[in-house]
Amino acid sequence: MNPWLKSCRPNPAARVRLFCFPYAGGGASIYRTWPNEFPDEFHVCPMQLPGRESRMEEPAYTDVHTLAAALADGLEPYLDIPFAFFGHSMGALTAFELTRALRRSSSRLPIHLFLSAHRAPHIPLKKPPIHDAPNDRFMQELRRFQGTPEEVLNNAELMEILLPTLRADFALHETYVYSPEESLSLPLTVFGGTDDTDVRREELEEWRAHSTAPMNLKMFTGNHFFLHHFQREIIAVIVETLGIRKCVDSRSTACKTK
């Protein structure tokens, strides 16, 4: 069993494969209900990163480029049909850098990128990093993000287990340095929350600079974790956008960047 795809149920009839990347601190369980919400033509694969859930014993990555290289190698056998990436927050950055890693290796490329709750990668981080902050300040920031349930934050034993992975994920995000490359030539769909104080609409619009293909921006009412409240709406956008595309051969030039 591929460790990245432990939660990916087989679907031999699928015509499109969707890889879903989690936000900081999250695991494949974020997307546990997604496979049941898609038509049979979709093979939905929640990604399991090291340092969480079934891979708790493995150290989490602290560098997105190293993570992208490992993913490119690990997912190669699963790029045999047209595929797309969805990522929320840290997951969006992971999906973007994975796509660039695949291009550098002359591999197959996704037919679409779905990027949620992350500013365009060339925009620098606005706030001071917290990945190495004292525990009290780090916990305060976790509460502000509203992505970790209060009962989890109040469980000292559980947080002792989770903190190393959370800090690693924040380090991955906060130490990221964008390196200019040729723009992609595949379509983007970008999702944002109207009340997200960390990722503004204008920062989402800037994703247009990273592809020569069209970009579609969808805004939902909510904070940084609007994903949890608008799951079905987001899935509907993905299904409508991909559908049964004309691109049915992942080796076709229509499925690759130029």
ChimeraX commands (.cxc) that place a marker at each C-alpha (Angstrom):
marker #1 position 0.00,0.00,0.00 radius 0.5
marker #1 position 1.34,3.42,-0.96 radius 0.5
marker #1 position 1.65,5.42,2.30 radius 0.5
marker #1 position 0.52,8.63,0.62 radius 0.5
marker #1 position -2.73,6.97,-0.50 radius 0.5
marker #1 position -3.82,4.89,2.48 radius 0.5
marker #1 position -7.29,6.48,2.37 radius 0.5
marker #1 position -7.69,6.20,-1.40 radius 0.5
marker #1 position -10.25,3.52,-2.23 radius 0.5
marker #1 position -9.81,1.81,-5.63 radius 0.5
marker #1 position -12.07,2.92,-8.46 radius 0.5
marker #1 position -11.17,1.12,-11.73 radius 0.5
marker #1 position -14.02,2.84,-13.59 radius 0.5
marker #1 position -12.72,6.36,-12.89 radius 0.5
marker #1 position -11.89,8.69,-15.74 radius 0.5
marker #1 position -10.50,11.50,-13.58 radius 0.5
marker #1 position -8.41,11.21,-10.40 radius 0.5
marker #1 position -8.55,14.00,-7.82 radius 0.5
marker #1 position -5.73,14.25,-5.27 radius 0.5
marker #1 position -6.73,16.26,-2.16 radius 0.5
marker #1 position -4.05,17.90,0.01 radius 0.5
marker #1 position -4.74,18.91,3.65 radius 0.5
marker #1 position -4.16,22.16,5.49 radius 0.5
marker #1 position -1.59,22.53,8.30 radius 0.5
marker #1 position -2.14,19.97,11.03 radius 0.5
marker #1 position -4.72,18.10,8.97 radius 0.5
marker #1 position -4.69,14.59,7.58 radius 0.5
marker #1 position -6.51,12.55,4.98 radius 0.5
marker #1 position -9.56,12.40,7.27 radius 0.5
marker #1 position -10.39,15.99,6.31 radius 0.5
marker #1 position -11.64,14.55,3.02 radius 0.5
marker #1 position -13.04,11.27,4.37 radius 0.5
marker #1 position -16.57,11.99,3.07 radius 0.5
marker #1 position -15.50,13.37,-0.30 radius 0.5
marker #1 position -15.35,10.10,-2.28 radius 0.5
marker #1 position -19.07,9.54,-1.60 radius 0.5
marker #1 position -19.98,13.01,-2.86 radius 0.5
marker #1 position -18.50,12.65,-6.36 radius 0.5
marker #1 position -19.88,10.88,-9.43 radius 0.5
marker #1 position -18.47,7.43,-10.19 radius 0.5
marker #1 position -16.24,8.86,-12.90 radius 0.5
marker #1 position -14.05,10.47,-10.21 radius 0.5
marker #1 position -11.40,8.69,-8.19 radius 0.5
marker #1 position -10.96,10.86,-5.09 radius 0.5
marker #1 position -7.66,10.37,-3.25 radius 0.5
marker #1 position -7.22,12.14,0.11 radius 0.5
marker #1 position -3.49,12.54,0.68 radius 0.5
marker #1 position -1.90,11.30,3.89 radius 0.5
marker #1 position 1.21,13.31,4.73 radius 0.5
marker #1 position 3.83,12.12,7.27 radius 0.5
marker #1 position 3.42,13.17,10.90 radius 0.5
marker #1 position -0.33,12.61,11.26 radius 0.5
marker #1 position -2.98,9.91,11.62 radius 0.5
marker #1 position -1.73,6.64,10.09 radius 0.5
marker #1 position 1.74,8.17,9.56 radius 0.5
marker #1 position 2.10,9.68,13.03 radius 0.5
marker #1 position 5.42,7.92,13.65 radius 0.5
marker #1 position 7.05,9.62,10.64 radius 0.5
marker #1 position 8.48,13.14,10.94 radius 0.5
marker #1 position 6.48,15.84,9.16 radius 0.5
marker #1 position 8.14,17.77,6.36 radius 0.5
marker #1 position 9.28,21.31,7.10 radius 0.5
marker #1 position 10.14,22.27,3.50 radius 0.5
marker #1 position 7.55,22.29,0.74 radius 0.5
marker #1 position 10.08,21.65,-2.04 radius 0.5
marker #1 position 11.33,18.48,-0.33 radius 0.5
marker #1 position 7.73,17.40,0.22 radius 0.5
marker #1 position 6.85,18.09,-3.43 radius 0.5
marker #1 position 9.81,16.01,-4.64 radius 0.5
marker #1 position 8.76,13.09,-2.43 radius 0.5
marker #1 position 5.16,13.34,-3.62 radius 0.5
marker #1 position 6.21,13.49,-7.28 radius 0.5
marker #1 position 8.09,10.23,-6.82 radius 0.5
marker #1 position 5.41,8.53,-4.71 radius 0.5
marker #1 position 2.46,9.44,-6.92 radius 0.5
marker #1 position 4.06,8.66,-10.27 radius 0.5
marker #1 position 2.31,5.26,-10.68 radius 0.5
marker #1 position -1.06,6.96,-10.08 radius 0.5
marker #1 position -0.76,9.55,-12.82 radius 0.5
marker #1 position -1.94,7.08,-15.45 radius 0.5
marker #1 position -5.30,8.79,-16.07 radius 0.5
marker #1 position -6.19,12.49,-16.24 radius 0.5
marker #1 position -5.86,13.96,-12.75 radius 0.5
marker #1 position -6.34,17.21,-10.85 radius 0.5
marker #1 position -5.14,18.63,-7.53 radius 0.5
marker #1 position -7.18,20.23,-4.76 radius 0.5
marker #1 position -5.46,21.81,-1.78 radius 0.5
marker #1 position -6.63,24.01,1.08 radius 0.5
marker #1 position -4.24,26.52,2.67 radius 0.5
marker #1 position -0.91,24.67,3.07 radius 0.5
marker #1 position -2.40,22.06,0.75 radius 0.5
marker #1 position -2.77,24.65,-2.01 radius 0.5
marker #1 position 0.91,25.55,-1.77 radius 0.5
marker #1 position 1.79,21.85,-1.79 radius 0.5
marker #1 position -0.31,21.25,-4.91 radius 0.5
marker #1 position 1.29,24.22,-6.71 radius 0.5
marker #1 position 4.87,23.21,-5.94 radius 0.5
marker #1 position 4.11,19.55,-6.74 radius 0.5
marker #1 position 2.86,20.64,-10.17 radius 0.5
marker #1 position 6.08,22.56,-10.78 radius 0.5
marker #1 position 8.14,19.57,-9.59 radius 0.5
marker #1 position 6.30,17.31,-12.05 radius 0.5
marker #1 position 6.96,19.76,-14.86 radius 0.5
marker #1 position 10.68,19.90,-14.06 radius 0.5
marker #1 position 10.82,16.11,-14.28 radius 0.5
marker #1 position 8.91,16.12,-17.60 radius 0.5
marker #1 position 6.18,14.08,-16.00 radius 0.5
marker #1 position 2.45,14.11,-16.65 radius 0.5
marker #1 position 0.74,17.23,-15.32 radius 0.5
marker #1 position -2.69,17.86,-13.77 radius 0.5
marker #1 position -5.47,19.01,-16.04 radius 0.5
marker #1 position -6.62,21.52,-13.40 radius 0.5
marker #1 position -5.48,23.06,-10.11 radius 0.5
marker #1 position -8.05,23.83,-7.41 radius 0.5
marker #1 position -6.36,26.16,-4.90 radius 0.5
marker #1 position -8.17,27.13,-1.73 radius 0.5
marker #1 position -7.44,29.71,0.99 radius 0.5
marker #1 position -3.87,30.53,0.06 radius 0.5
marker #1 position -2.43,33.76,-1.28 radius 0.5
marker #1 position -0.56,33.68,-4.59 radius 0.5
marker #1 position 2.88,32.19,-3.89 radius 0.5
marker #1 position 4.91,35.25,-4.89 radius 0.5
marker #1 position 3.25,37.37,-2.18 radius 0.5
marker #1 position 5.41,37.30,0.97 radius 0.5
marker #1 position 4.08,36.39,4.39 radius 0.5
marker #1 position 2.67,39.48,6.10 radius 0.5
marker #1 position 2.85,38.38,9.72 radius 0.5
marker #1 position 5.81,37.30,11.85 radius 0.5
marker #1 position 6.36,33.52,11.84 radius 0.5
marker #1 position 5.09,31.53,14.80 radius 0.5
marker #1 position 6.37,28.01,14.11 radius 0.5
marker #1 position 9.13,28.45,16.71 radius 0.5
marker #1 position 7.14,30.66,19.11 radius 0.5
marker #1 position 6.64,29.69,22.77 radius 0.5
marker #1 position 3.75,27.30,23.32 radius 0.5
marker #1 position 1.40,29.89,24.80 radius 0.5
marker #1 position 1.74,32.20,21.82 radius 0.5
marker #1 position 1.55,29.33,19.35 radius 0.5
marker #1 position -1.64,28.08,20.99 radius 0.5
marker #1 position -3.08,31.59,20.92 radius 0.5
marker #1 position -2.53,31.74,17.16 radius 0.5
marker #1 position -4.12,28.33,16.69 radius 0.5
marker #1 position -7.22,29.61,18.47 radius 0.5
marker #1 position -7.27,32.69,16.26 radius 0.5
marker #1 position -7.22,30.55,13.11 radius 0.5
marker #1 position -10.28,28.64,14.40 radius 0.5
marker #1 position -9.17,25.48,12.63 radius 0.5
marker #1 position -8.53,23.32,15.71 radius 0.5
marker #1 position -11.50,22.34,17.92 radius 0.5
marker #1 position -11.40,23.90,21.39 radius 0.5
marker #1 position -11.70,20.48,23.04 radius 0.5
marker #1 position -8.49,19.46,21.26 radius 0.5
marker #1 position -6.68,22.66,22.24 radius 0.5
marker #1 position -7.70,22.11,25.87 radius 0.5
marker #1 position -6.41,18.53,25.92 radius 0.5
marker #1 position -2.81,18.91,27.11 radius 0.5
marker #1 position -1.82,15.29,26.43 radius 0.5
marker #1 position -3.24,15.34,22.91 radius 0.5
marker #1 position -1.65,18.69,22.10 radius 0.5
marker #1 position 1.73,17.38,23.23 radius 0.5
marker #1 position 1.39,14.76,20.51 radius 0.5
marker #1 position 0.08,17.14,17.86 radius 0.5
marker #1 position 2.35,20.15,18.41 radius 0.5
marker #1 position 5.45,18.81,16.60 radius 0.5
marker #1 position 3.46,18.24,13.40 radius 0.5
marker #1 position 1.65,21.57,13.71 radius 0.5
marker #1 position 4.95,23.38,14.17 radius 0.5
marker #1 position 6.49,21.53,11.23 radius 0.5
marker #1 position 3.53,22.45,9.00 radius 0.5
marker #1 position 3.71,26.08,10.03 radius 0.5
marker #1 position 7.46,26.05,9.36 radius 0.5
marker #1 position 6.82,24.60,5.90 radius 0.5
marker #1 position 4.41,27.44,5.18 radius 0.5
marker #1 position 6.26,30.28,6.89 radius 0.5
marker #1 position 9.75,29.55,5.56 radius 0.5
marker #1 position 8.59,29.13,1.97 radius 0.5
marker #1 position 10.50,31.23,-0.53 radius 0.5
marker #1 position 9.02,31.58,-4.00 radius 0.5
marker #1 position 11.38,30.94,-6.92 radius 0.5
marker #1 position 10.24,32.41,-10.26 radius 0.5
marker #1 position 9.66,29.92,-13.06 radius 0.5
marker #1 position 7.80,29.97,-16.35 radius 0.5
marker #1 position 4.05,30.27,-15.77 radius 0.5
marker #1 position 1.99,27.13,-15.93 radius 0.5
marker #1 position -0.39,26.70,-18.84 radius 0.5
marker #1 position -3.20,24.85,-17.11 radius 0.5
marker #1 position -6.46,26.32,-15.77 radius 0.5
marker #1 position -6.84,27.34,-12.13 radius 0.5
marker #1 position -9.87,27.57,-9.87 radius 0.5
marker #1 position -9.21,29.53,-6.70 radius 0.5
marker #1 position -11.45,29.49,-3.61 radius 0.5
marker #1 position -11.52,32.07,-0.83 radius 0.5
marker #1 position -13.45,33.10,2.27 radius 0.5
marker #1 position -14.99,36.56,2.43 radius 0.5
marker #1 position -14.12,36.84,6.13 radius 0.5
marker #1 position -10.64,35.33,5.91 radius 0.5
marker #1 position -8.40,37.96,7.51 radius 0.5
marker #1 position -5.22,36.07,6.55 radius 0.5
marker #1 position -5.89,35.67,2.82 radius 0.5
marker #1 position -7.50,38.64,1.10 radius 0.5
marker #1 position -9.40,38.54,-2.17 radius 0.5
marker #1 position -6.75,40.65,-3.91 radius 0.5
marker #1 position -4.10,38.11,-2.87 radius 0.5
marker #1 position -6.21,35.34,-4.40 radius 0.5
marker #1 position -6.58,37.32,-7.62 radius 0.5
marker #1 position -2.80,37.34,-7.93 radius 0.5
marker #1 position -2.84,33.63,-8.78 radius 0.5
marker #1 position -3.62,34.78,-12.33 radius 0.5
marker #1 position 0.07,35.59,-12.72 radius 0.5
marker #1 position 0.98,31.91,-12.41 radius 0.5
marker #1 position -0.81,30.46,-15.40 radius 0.5
marker #1 position -1.38,31.51,-18.98 radius 0.5
marker #1 position -4.69,29.63,-18.92 radius 0.5
marker #1 position -7.92,31.07,-17.49 radius 0.5
marker #1 position -8.46,31.38,-13.75 radius 0.5
marker #1 position -11.81,31.30,-11.98 radius 0.5
marker #1 position -12.22,32.80,-8.49 radius 0.5
marker #1 position -15.01,31.57,-6.19 radius 0.5
marker #1 position -15.66,33.30,-2.86 radius 0.5
marker #1 position -17.61,31.77,0.04 radius 0.5
marker #1 position -18.96,33.41,3.17 radius 0.5
marker #1 position -16.70,32.43,6.04 radius 0.5
marker #1 position -13.25,32.56,7.60 radius 0.5
marker #1 position -10.09,30.69,6.64 radius 0.5
marker #1 position -11.82,27.33,7.19 radius 0.5
marker #1 position -14.88,27.93,5.00 radius 0.5
marker #1 position -14.00,24.52,3.53 radius 0.5
marker #1 position -15.87,22.77,6.33 radius 0.5
marker #1 position -19.09,24.73,5.81 radius 0.5
marker #1 position -19.17,24.70,2.01 radius 0.5
marker #1 position -17.88,21.23,1.23 radius 0.5
marker #1 position -20.76,20.29,-1.07 radius 0.5
marker #1 position -20.63,23.62,-2.88 radius 0.5
marker #1 position -16.89,23.28,-3.46 radius 0.5
marker #1 position -17.33,19.72,-4.69 radius 0.5
marker #1 position -20.07,20.91,-7.04 radius 0.5
marker #1 position -17.66,23.47,-8.53 radius 0.5
marker #1 position -15.01,20.78,-9.01 radius 0.5
marker #1 position -17.47,18.40,-10.68 radius 0.5
marker #1 position -18.86,21.11,-12.92 radius 0.5
marker #1 position -15.40,22.33,-13.84 radius 0.5
marker #1 position -13.98,18.91,-14.67 radius 0.5
marker #1 position -17.01,16.85,-15.61 radius 0.5
marker #1 position -16.14,14.31,-18.27 radius 0.5
marker #1 position -13.56,16.41,-19.98 radius 0.5
marker #1 position -12.46,16.13,-23.58 radius 0.5
marker #1 position -9.03,15.36,-22.18 radius 0.5
marker #1 position -9.29,11.60,-21.57 radius 0.5
marker #1 position -5.67,10.64,-22.19 radius 0.5
marker #1 position -3.16,11.87,-19.62 radius 0.5
marker #1 position -0.44,11.60,-22.26 radius 0.5
marker #1 position -2.23,14.07,-24.53 radius 0.5
marker #1 position -0.64,17.48,-25.01 radius 0.5
marker #1 position -3.95,18.94,-23.79 radius 0.5
marker #1 position -3.12,17.47,-20.38 radius 0.5
marker #1 position 0.33,18.98,-20.18 radius 0.5
marker #1 position 1.75,22.45,-19.91 radius 0.5
marker #1 position 3.57,23.73,-22.93 radius 0.5
marker link #1:1,2 radius 0.2
marker link #1:2,3 radius 0.2
marker link #1:3,4 radius 0.2
marker link #1:4,5 radius 0.2
marker link #1:5,6 radius 0.2
marker link #1:6,7 radius 0.2
marker link #1:7,8 radius 0.2
marker link #1:8,9 radius 0.2
marker link #1:9,10 radius 0.2
marker link #1:10,11 radius 0.2
marker link #1:11,12 radius 0.2
marker link #1:12,13 radius 0.2
marker link #1:13,14 radius 0.2
marker link #1:14,15 radius 0.2
marker link #1:15,16 radius 0.2
marker link #1:16,17 radius 0.2
marker link #1:17,18 radius 0.2
marker link #1:18,19 radius 0.2
marker link #1:19,20 radius 0.2
marker link #1:20,21 radius 0.2
marker link #1:21,22 radius 0.2
marker link #1:22,23 radius 0.2
marker link #1:23,24 radius 0.2
marker link #1:24,25 radius 0.2
marker link #1:25,26 radius 0.2
marker link #1:26,27 radius 0.2
marker link #1:27,28 radius 0.2
marker link #1:28,29 radius 0.2
marker link #1:29,30 radius 0.2
marker link #1:30,31 radius 0.2
marker link #1:31,32 radius 0.2
marker link #1:32,33 radius 0.2
marker link #1:33,34 radius 0.2
marker link #1:34,35 radius 0.2
marker link #1:35,36 radius 0.2
marker link #1:36,37 radius 0.2
marker link #1:37,38 radius 0.2
marker link #1:38,39 radius 0.2
marker link #1:39,40 radius 0.2
marker link #1:40,41 radius 0.2
marker link #1:41,42 radius 0.2
marker link #1:42,43 radius 0.2
marker link #1:43,44 radius 0.2
marker link #1:44,45 radius 0.2
marker link #1:45,46 radius 0.2
marker link #1:46,47 radius 0.2
marker link #1:47,48 radius 0.2
marker link #1:48,49 radius 0.2
marker link #1:49,50 radius 0.2
marker link #1:50,51 radius 0.2
marker link #1:51,52 radius 0.2
marker link #1:52,53 radius 0.2
marker link #1:53,54 radius 0.2
marker link #1:54,55 radius 0.2
marker link #1:55,56 radius 0.2
marker link #1:56,57 radius 0.2
marker link #1:57,58 radius 0.2
marker link #1:58,59 radius 0.2
marker link #1:59,60 radius 0.2
marker link #1:60,61 radius 0.2
marker link #1:61,62 radius 0.2
marker link #1:62,63 radius 0.2
marker link #1:63,64 radius 0.2
marker link #1:64,65 radius 0.2
marker link #1:65,66 radius 0.2
marker link #1:66,67 radius 0.2
marker link #1:67,68 radius 0.2
marker link #1:68,69 radius 0.2
marker link #1:69,70 radius 0.2
marker link #1:70,71 radius 0.2
marker link #1:71,72 radius 0.2
marker link #1:72,73 radius 0.2
marker link #1:73,74 radius 0.2
marker link #1:74,75 radius 0.2
marker link #1:75,76 radius 0.2
marker link #1:76,77 radius 0.2
marker link #1:77,78 radius 0.2
marker link #1:78,79 radius 0.2
marker link #1:79,80 radius 0.2
marker link #1:80,81 radius 0.2
marker link #1:81,82 radius 0.2
marker link #1:82,83 radius 0.2
marker link #1:83,84 radius 0.2
marker link #1:84,85 radius 0.2
marker link #1:85,86 radius 0.2
marker link #1:86,87 radius 0.2
marker link #1:87,88 radius 0.2
marker link #1:88,89 radius 0.2
marker link #1:89,90 radius 0.2
marker link #1:90,91 radius 0.2
marker link #1:91,92 radius 0.2
marker link #1:92,93 radius 0.2
marker link #1:93,94 radius 0.2
marker link #1:94,95 radius 0.2
marker link #1:95,96 radius 0.2
marker link #1:96,97 radius 0.2
marker link #1:97,98 radius 0.2
marker link #1:98,99 radius 0.2
marker link #1:99,100 radius 0.2
marker link #1:100,101 radius 0.2
marker link #1:101,102 radius 0.2
marker link #1:102,103 radius 0.2
marker link #1:103,104 radius 0.2
marker link #1:104,105 radius 0.2
marker link #1:105,106 radius 0.2
marker link #1:106,107 radius 0.2
marker link #1:107,108 radius 0.2
marker link #1:108,109 radius 0.2
marker link #1:109,110 radius 0.2
marker link #1:110,111 radius 0.2
marker link #1:111,112 radius 0.2
marker link #1:112,113 radius 0.2
marker link #1:113,114 radius 0.2
marker link #1:114,115 radius 0.2
marker link #1:115,116 radius 0.2
marker link #1:116,117 radius 0.2
marker link #1:117,118 radius 0.2
marker link #1:118,119 radius 0.2
marker link #1:119,120 radius 0.2
marker link #1:120,121 radius 0.2
marker link #1:121,122 radius 0.2
marker link #1:122,123 radius 0.2
marker link #1:123,124 radius 0.2
marker link #1:124,125 radius 0.2
marker link #1:125,126 radius 0.2
marker link #1:126,127 radius 0.2
marker link #1:127,128 radius 0.2
marker link #1:128,129 radius 0.2
marker link #1:129,130 radius 0.2
marker link #1:130,131 radius 0.2
marker link #1:131,132 radius 0.2
marker link #1:132,133 radius 0.2
marker link #1:133,134 radius 0.2
marker link #1:134,135 radius 0.2
marker link #1:135,136 radius 0.2
marker link #1:136,137 radius 0.2
marker link #1:137,138 radius 0.2
marker link #1:138,139 radius 0.2
marker link #1:139,140 radius 0.2
marker link #1:140,141 radius 0.2
marker link #1:141,142 radius 0.2
marker link #1:142,143 radius 0.2
marker link #1:143,144 radius 0.2
marker link #1:144,145 radius 0.2
marker link #1:145,146 radius 0.2
marker link #1:146,147 radius 0.2
marker link #1:147,148 radius 0.2
marker link #1:148,149 radius 0.2
marker link #1:149,150 radius 0.2
marker link #1:150,151 radius 0.2
marker link #1:151,152 radius 0.2
marker link #1:152,153 radius 0.2
marker link #1:153,154 radius 0.2
marker link #1:154,155 radius 0.2
marker link #1:155,156 radius 0.2
marker link #1:156,157 radius 0.2
marker link #1:157,158 radius 0.2
marker link #1:158,159 radius 0.2
marker link #1:159,160 radius 0.2
marker link #1:160,161 radius 0.2
marker link #1:161,162 radius 0.2
marker link #1:162,163 radius 0.2
marker link #1:163,164 radius 0.2
marker link #1:164,165 radius 0.2
marker link #1:165,166 radius 0.2
marker link #1:166,167 radius 0.2
marker link #1:167,168 radius 0.2
marker link #1:168,169 radius 0.2
marker link #1:169,170 radius 0.2
marker link #1:170,171 radius 0.2
marker link #1:171,172 radius 0.2
marker link #1:172,173 radius 0.2
marker link #1:173,174 radius 0.2
marker link #1:174,175 radius 0.2
marker link #1:175,176 radius 0.2
marker link #1:176,177 radius 0.2
marker link #1:177,178 radius 0.2
marker link #1:178,179 radius 0.2
marker link #1:179,180 radius 0.2
marker link #1:180,181 radius 0.2
marker link #1:181,182 radius 0.2
marker link #1:182,183 radius 0.2
marker link #1:183,184 radius 0.2
marker link #1:184,185 radius 0.2
marker link #1:185,186 radius 0.2
marker link #1:186,187 radius 0.2
marker link #1:187,188 radius 0.2
marker link #1:188,189 radius 0.2
marker link #1:189,190 radius 0.2
marker link #1:190,191 radius 0.2
marker link #1:191,192 radius 0.2
marker link #1:192,193 radius 0.2
marker link #1:193,194 radius 0.2
marker link #1:194,195 radius 0.2
marker link #1:195,196 radius 0.2
marker link #1:196,197 radius 0.2
marker link #1:197,198 radius 0.2
marker link #1:198,199 radius 0.2
marker link #1:199,200 radius 0.2
marker link #1:200,201 radius 0.2
marker link #1:201,202 radius 0.2
marker link #1:202,203 radius 0.2
marker link #1:203,204 radius 0.2
marker link #1:204,205 radius 0.2
marker link #1:205,206 radius 0.2
marker link #1:206,207 radius 0.2
marker link #1:207,208 radius 0.2
marker link #1:208,209 radius 0.2
marker link #1:209,210 radius 0.2
marker link #1:210,211 radius 0.2
marker link #1:211,212 radius 0.2
marker link #1:212,213 radius 0.2
marker link #1:213,214 radius 0.2
marker link #1:214,215 radius 0.2
marker link #1:215,216 radius 0.2
marker link #1:216,217 radius 0.2
marker link #1:217,218 radius 0.2
marker link #1:218,219 radius 0.2
marker link #1:219,220 radius 0.2
marker link #1:220,221 radius 0.2
marker link #1:221,222 radius 0.2
marker link #1:222,223 radius 0.2
marker link #1:223,224 radius 0.2
marker link #1:224,225 radius 0.2
marker link #1:225,226 radius 0.2
marker link #1:226,227 radius 0.2
marker link #1:227,228 radius 0.2
marker link #1:228,229 radius 0.2
marker link #1:229,230 radius 0.2
marker link #1:230,231 radius 0.2
marker link #1:231,232 radius 0.2
marker link #1:232,233 radius 0.2
marker link #1:233,234 radius 0.2
marker link #1:234,235 radius 0.2
marker link #1:235,236 radius 0.2
marker link #1:236,237 radius 0.2
marker link #1:237,238 radius 0.2
marker link #1:238,239 radius 0.2
marker link #1:239,240 radius 0.2
marker link #1:240,241 radius 0.2
marker link #1:241,242 radius 0.2
marker link #1:242,243 radius 0.2
marker link #1:243,244 radius 0.2
marker link #1:244,245 radius 0.2
marker link #1:245,246 radius 0.2
marker link #1:246,247 radius 0.2
marker link #1:247,248 radius 0.2
marker link #1:248,249 radius 0.2
marker link #1:249,250 radius 0.2
marker link #1:250,251 radius 0.2
marker link #1:251,252 radius 0.2
marker link #1:252,253 radius 0.2
marker link #1:253,254 radius 0.2
marker link #1:254,255 radius 0.2
marker link #1:255,256 radius 0.2
marker link #1:256,257 radius 0.2
marker link #1:257,258 radius 0.2
view
